Each structure stands twice: as C-alpha cells, then as structure tokens.
Amino acid sequence: MSETFVINLGREALYTVLLVSAPVLGLGLAVGLAVSIFQATTQLQEQTLAFVPKIIAVFIALVIFGPWMLSVLMDFARGLLGNLHNFVQ
C-alpha cells in the first residue's frame, strides 16, 4: 500500500463525509440565520427560540435526505470492502 493510495483513500473518505453532512448542516445554518435575524429584529433573546427550530430543521433534513445519505455511505463502504484484497497487499 503506497502513500499515494492512502492519501487518495483519505481524500475520498473526507469528501464522502462532507457530502453526507452538507445538507443537514446547510439547513441547520439557514434556519439558525433566519432565527437570529428574527431575534435581532424583535429583540427577543430567548435561548429555546434559537435551539428548537434548529433541532426540528435537522430532523426534517435527516428525514428528507436520509435515504440519499445512506446510499452515498453504502456506495463508499461497498467500494472500500470490495477492494479490500488490494489493501492487504
């Protein structure tokens, strides 16, 4: 196993993690920004007002994007386990 192979494998793993986490983080960020703007305009500084909508948005994102995220992770795992014989040489 060469250094290039290990670096490429690590790069693929990081790309997969970023790809899978992007929809959930993006939706959480968008809802957090909307709630922050709402809190700034109304001068409401309630902590649960910032926390609960983000939790709901992340849950909705997981429900919507969950099957796609699972298929991306399964493709990565299949590629990793399918080439396992190349890793031990």
C-alpha positions as MATLAB code, in Angstrom:
seq = 'MSETFVINLGREALYTVLLVSAPVLGLGLAVGLAVSIFQATTQLQEQTLAFVPKIIAVFIALVIFGPWMLSVLMDFARGLLGNLHNFVQ';
ca = [
       0.000    0.000    0.000;
       1.678    3.214   -1.170;
       1.467    6.678    0.295;
      -0.485    7.905   -2.713;
      -3.073    5.182   -2.216;
      -3.539    6.082    1.464;
      -3.814    9.795    0.658;
      -6.409    9.125   -2.046;
      -8.383    6.889    0.301;
      -8.330    9.583    2.986;
      -9.381   12.199    0.436;
     -12.316   10.038   -0.663;
     -13.355    9.496    2.943;
     -13.257   13.230    3.723;
     -15.179   14.039    0.542;
     -17.835   11.489    1.488;
     -18.156   12.934    4.997;
     -18.510   16.466    3.614;
     -21.025   15.328    1.011;
     -23.168   13.478    3.540;
     -23.108   16.186    6.204;
     -23.645   19.183    3.881;
     -27.469   19.056    3.584;
     -28.037   18.743    7.328;
     -25.503   21.431    8.221;
     -26.729   23.735    5.470;
     -30.352   23.541    6.546;
     -29.386   23.990   10.192;
     -27.313   27.027    9.256;
     -30.128   28.552    7.203;
     -32.679   28.095    9.984;
     -30.225   29.423   12.575;
     -29.615   32.519   10.467;
     -33.356   33.090    9.988;
     -33.988   32.722   13.726;
     -31.095   35.069   14.524;
     -32.483   37.721   12.174;
     -35.918   37.280   13.746;
     -34.455   37.608   17.243;
     -32.490   40.716   16.285;
     -35.497   42.461   14.761;
     -37.890   41.627   17.604;
     -35.243   41.891   20.355;
     -36.344   38.527   21.747;
     -33.353   36.816   23.329;
     -34.881   33.510   24.360;
     -32.412   30.602   24.086;
     -35.039   27.972   23.307;
     -36.242   30.077   20.390;
     -32.815   29.614   18.789;
     -32.415   25.940   19.686;
     -35.756   24.255   18.985;
     -36.184   25.347   15.327;
     -32.661   24.144   14.517;
     -33.378   20.743   16.056;
     -36.599   20.479   14.052;
     -34.820   21.554   10.855;
     -32.058   18.981   11.355;
     -34.649   16.262   11.970;
     -36.547   17.239    8.819;
     -33.280   17.277    6.848;
     -32.466   13.782    8.098;
     -35.905   12.540    7.087;
     -35.693   14.108    3.630;
     -32.029   13.458    2.824;
     -31.615   10.265    4.878;
     -32.100    7.778    2.021;
     -29.676    9.676   -0.189;
     -27.111    9.954    2.621;
     -27.420    6.224    3.283;
     -26.898    5.386   -0.394;
     -23.761    7.571   -0.552;
     -22.357    5.888    2.552;
     -23.256    2.429    1.233;
     -21.521    3.158   -2.092;
     -18.397    4.250   -0.226;
     -18.498    1.160    2.003;
     -19.047   -1.148   -0.999;
     -16.076    0.407   -2.767;
     -13.951    0.074    0.354;
     -14.919   -3.512    1.152;
     -14.969   -4.564   -2.500;
     -11.322   -3.584   -2.870;
     -10.236   -4.972    0.483;
      -7.950   -7.501   -1.192;
      -5.972   -4.570   -2.670;
      -5.445   -3.045    0.762;
      -3.666   -6.005    2.335;
      -1.023   -6.377   -0.370;
];
